[in-house]
Amino acid sequence: MYDKVMESSSYIKEKVNRKPKVAVILGSGLGDLVNAVEDLEYIKYEDIPNFPVSTVAGHEGRLVFGKINGVEVLLMQGRFHYYEGYTMKEVTYPIYVMKQLGIEKIIVTNACGGINTSLEPGTLMLINDFINLFGDNPLIGINDDRLGTRFPDMSEPYKLELIDKAKKVAGELNITYAEGVYAGFMGPYYETAAEIRMIGRHGADAVGMSTVPETIVANYLGIDVLGIACITNMATGIQKVKHSHERVVKIAQKASVDLCKWVSKIIEVI
């Protein structure tokens, strides 16, 4: 893993002479933040040695370098999911590479389903904790001490300092938001009504098929994480219509107007 990560990061450094310290992972339908990037350069995932390739609609599949509000950033336009058949190591591989590129803070975004009935489609939710329902995690296996400690702490998976700054920015921009716990579910099917009842009883406010593995690895590597979920639908048993990925992307694109304003200012502040 270490040698592969070094090969990937060396290739990127040769192609792009940038030194961003903040990265953003863009979820389904949330790629419009790229439009706010100035002095843009990008590398396709398929061109990077050892890098996985995204297969999901709404995920462009490239690393974007540039500036937002004068701050150097790295955007991951398209992520990898466990349900695509990748291992957890492959799902989180880009986070290891980001660490070698000098990334110190990651803003993770996603499109997800609402469980807490006070939420509604279009709501932006600050993630304050997670529940891992994947039945797996990316740190299983022999540990490489060059990357991180064997037993990483998860008492603050989403950095409280970044959450506080995000709240302050939301107030300044008059952006309405919620706050809650995100449950990561394996997918790719949308959860059953019985599963949603169970997940809700366990304390989750929202459920989706990403974010948790990336959060685990970022914390393992010593990278601070801020998580923002876009509620694109209510979960099974709450929503009265059948689920579709097309509807998820459509709602996410609508909500991305506020998300882009919010994240752009957060990048400047942090």
QUIKA-V105095 format. One record per residue. N is the residue number from 1. PHI is phi in radians with two decimals (999 if undefined). OMEGA is omega in degrees with one decimal (999 if undefined). Layout:
{{N;PHI;OMEGA} {N;PHI;OMEGA}}
This chain:
{{1;999;-176.7} {2;-1.03;-178.2} {3;-1.13;178.7} {4;-1.14;179.4} {5;-1.07;179.9} {6;-1.13;178.1} {7;-1.15;179.3} {8;-1.11;-177.6} {9;-1.17;178.0} {10;-1.12;178.6} {11;-1.09;-178.9} {12;-1.11;179.8} {13;-1.10;178.2} {14;-1.22;-176.8} {15;-1.47;-175.0} {16;-2.30;180.0} {17;-1.63;-179.6} {18;-2.28;-179.7} {19;-2.32;179.1} {20;-1.23;175.0} {21;-1.96;179.5} {22;-2.10;177.2} {23;-2.18;176.6} {24;-2.26;173.7} {25;-1.76;-173.6} {26;-1.71;179.8} {27;-1.44;-178.7} {28;-0.95;177.0} {29;1.33;-174.9} {30;-1.94;-176.0} {31;-1.39;-175.9} {32;-1.17;178.0} {33;-1.05;178.5} {34;-1.03;-179.9} {35;-1.16;179.6} {36;-1.57;-175.9} {37;-1.46;175.0} {38;-1.83;179.3} {39;0.96;-170.1} {40;-1.34;168.9} {41;-2.38;178.7} {42;-2.52;176.1} {43;-2.27;177.1} {44;-1.26;179.2} {45;-0.95;-174.8} {46;-1.13;-179.6} {47;-1.56;-176.3} {48;-1.56;178.9} {49;-0.96;174.9} {50;1.26;-176.0} {51;-1.44;173.0} {52;-1.21;178.2} {53;-2.21;-178.5} {54;-1.23;-177.8} {55;-2.08;-172.2} {56;-1.75;176.7} {57;-1.05;-178.5} {58;1.61;178.2} {59;-2.08;-171.8} {60;-1.14;177.9} {61;1.56;177.7} {62;-2.76;171.1} {63;-1.60;-178.1} {64;-2.02;177.3} {65;-1.93;178.0} {66;2.91;-178.6} {67;-2.20;171.4} {68;-2.15;-175.3} {69;0.92;177.0} {70;1.43;-177.7} {71;-1.79;176.5} {72;-1.14;-179.2} {73;-2.37;171.6} {74;-2.16;178.4} {75;-1.90;173.6} {76;-1.72;-174.8} {77;-1.61;-174.2} {78;1.98;-179.3} {79;-2.02;179.8} {80;-1.99;-175.9} {81;-2.13;177.4} {82;-1.03;-176.5} {83;-1.22;176.8} {84;-1.30;-179.8} {85;1.77;176.6} {86;-1.33;170.9} {87;-1.28;177.0} {88;-1.08;177.2} {89;-1.11;179.9} {90;-1.26;178.5} {91;-0.98;-174.3} {92;-1.74;-176.7} {93;-0.92;-179.7} {94;-1.03;-179.9} {95;-1.17;176.2} {96;-1.07;179.4} {97;-1.16;178.4} {98;-1.00;179.2} {99;-1.03;-179.8} {100;-1.24;177.4} {101;-1.50;176.9} {102;1.72;179.9} {103;-1.20;-179.5} {104;-1.96;-178.9} {105;-2.42;178.1} {106;-2.19;171.1} {107;-1.79;-177.9} {108;-1.79;177.6} {109;-2.06;177.1} {110;-2.74;169.4} {111;-1.84;-173.1} {112;-2.61;-179.9} {113;-1.72;179.8} {114;-1.54;175.1} {115;-1.88;176.1} {116;-1.14;-173.8} {117;-1.26;173.9} {118;-1.39;176.7} {119;-1.57;175.8} {120;-2.62;-179.6} {121;-0.93;-177.3} {122;1.77;179.7} {123;-1.25;171.8} {124;-1.71;-175.5} {125;-2.15;171.3} {126;-1.21;179.8} {127;-1.53;179.5} {128;-1.86;177.0} {129;-2.97;178.6} {130;-2.34;170.4} {131;-2.16;-177.8} {132;-1.62;179.2} {133;-1.92;-178.1} {134;-1.32;-175.0} {135;1.28;-177.7} {136;-2.83;170.6} {137;-2.69;-170.6} {138;-1.28;-177.5} {139;-1.71;178.2} {140;-1.19;-179.1} {141;2.08;179.5} {142;-1.13;-179.2} {143;-1.53;173.9} {144;-1.82;-175.5} {145;-1.11;176.2} {146;-1.22;-177.6} {147;-1.73;-177.9} {148;-3.05;-177.3} {149;-1.33;-179.5} {150;-1.06;-175.4} {151;-2.14;-177.3} {152;-1.25;177.8} {153;-1.32;177.8} {154;-2.23;-179.7} {155;-1.32;179.3} {156;-2.47;-175.7} {157;-1.07;174.4} {158;-1.97;-169.1} {159;-1.01;-177.3} {160;-1.08;178.7} {161;-1.09;178.8} {162;-1.24;176.7} {163;-1.07;179.6} {164;-1.06;179.4} {165;-1.17;178.6} {166;-1.13;178.0} {167;-1.12;-179.7} {168;-1.10;178.9} {169;-1.12;178.8} {170;-1.03;177.9} {171;-1.11;-179.9} {172;-1.15;-176.9} {173;-1.69;-177.7} {174;1.00;177.6} {175;-1.69;178.8} {176;-1.44;-179.1} {177;-2.54;172.5} {178;-2.02;177.9} {179;-2.49;-178.9} {180;-3.10;-176.6} {181;-1.70;-179.8} {182;-1.86;175.4} {183;-1.79;178.4} {184;-1.63;-175.8} {185;-1.98;-173.4} {186;-1.08;-175.0} {187;1.26;3.8} {188;-1.50;177.6} {189;-1.34;174.4} {190;-1.24;-172.6} {191;-0.98;175.7} {192;-1.37;178.5} {193;-1.07;179.1} {194;-1.13;178.5} {195;-1.13;179.4} {196;-1.12;176.6} {197;-1.05;178.4} {198;-1.11;-177.8} {199;-1.09;177.8} {200;-1.09;179.0} {201;-1.15;178.6} {202;-1.40;173.5} {203;1.85;-179.7} {204;-1.49;175.6} {205;-1.69;-178.2} {206;-2.60;-178.4} {207;-2.43;179.0} {208;-2.71;-171.4} {209;-2.02;-177.7} {210;-2.64;166.2} {211;1.25;-176.9} {212;-1.09;178.3} {213;-1.02;-179.6} {214;-1.13;178.7} {215;-1.12;179.7} {216;-1.04;-176.7} {217;-1.20;178.0} {218;-1.05;177.7} {219;-1.12;176.8} {220;-1.00;-177.4} {221;-1.50;-179.6} {222;1.47;177.4} {223;-1.70;178.2} {224;-1.30;-175.6} {225;-2.14;167.4} {226;-2.08;-179.2} {227;-2.02;175.4} {228;-2.25;179.1} {229;-1.78;174.5} {230;-1.83;178.9} {231;-1.32;-175.6} {232;-1.79;179.8} {233;-2.82;171.1} {234;-1.55;-173.8} {235;-1.19;-179.0} {236;-0.98;-177.9} {237;1.64;176.3} {238;-1.87;176.7} {239;-1.25;-175.5} {240;-1.62;178.3} {241;-2.02;179.6} {242;-1.26;-178.0} {243;-1.37;170.4} {244;-2.65;-179.8} {245;-1.15;180.0} {246;-1.08;179.2} {247;-1.18;177.9} {248;-1.01;-178.9} {249;-1.10;-178.9} {250;-1.10;179.1} {251;-1.16;179.4} {252;-1.08;179.6} {253;-1.10;178.1} {254;-1.17;-178.9} {255;-1.29;-175.0} {256;-1.17;177.0} {257;-1.06;177.3} {258;-1.21;-179.3} {259;-1.06;-179.2} {260;-1.11;177.2} {261;-1.08;-177.1} {262;-1.14;-177.1} {263;-1.12;179.6} {264;-1.04;179.1} {265;-1.25;177.9} {266;-1.06;178.8} {267;-1.00;179.1} {268;-1.11;-175.3} {269;-1.29;-175.3} {270;-1.51;999}}
